[in-house]
Amino acid sequence: MAKKHKKSKKLRTRVPRRTFLRASSALGASLLWTACGGDDGTLEQAGSGQSGTTGTTGPGSGGGAQSSTSATGPGATTGASGGTGGRPPTPECAETEDNIEGPFYKAGAPDKTSLYEAGMPGTRLTISGQVFGLDGCEALAGAVLDVWQADDAAVYDGAGYKLRGKLHPDADGKYVLETIIPGHYLNGAQYRPAHVHVKASAPGHVLLTTQLYFEGDPYNDIDPFIKPELIMTLSDGPNGEKLATFDFVLAPSP
Ligand code: FE
């Protein structure tokens, strides 16, 4: 199992620092929200309710994350495949880095076993891993991963819950998230790297709000929010999909 870097300083109580949302069409058409803002927490309305609002999708959208085969970020591990439901406490077991919530979180997402839906455009992606507690680095039962992301055209679903859902890892904290690689959307004057938002929680532990990124994304180097510990390596799956791993380590509640 890959090691995790020790972090220097951390807020133990996380309050969503930026909240969001913006609707588009007032008619029956689906409300699709795209990002355009001064930072990830401020935005303007864009588009007219049509999917794939033009002007917000970056070149190489959905495919910007390049494949590679070696592990990178400390958060990117082999937890799901190699975990046994727990591991001994180790200095390398460090709380997962948080990251901004951004403007597109939508409460009330339904329970899902997969965010991917048949026919959904984009590069299929499977992220797997495990949820641990910082207290002893034991696997956590009862964890919930509330996940949301943009689609291949860099659009967040503001009307429904496409690419939004709550995953329930097993009793050993293991999870498998089937989805697609998100597109790039404009954040002010520049595109954000592809990312998957997650709120990870478990009984007796502090809610973690973070984002998962992809090694090789052309916008990683210019993004003001990305943290290296949150960058996952992609490898090629057997059916053309991309594979990534990420373990979450949650701090115990005060
Ligand atoms: Fe986002």
Residues whose N, C-alpha, C, O or C-beta is under 5 A from the ligand:
A	BS01	FE	G102
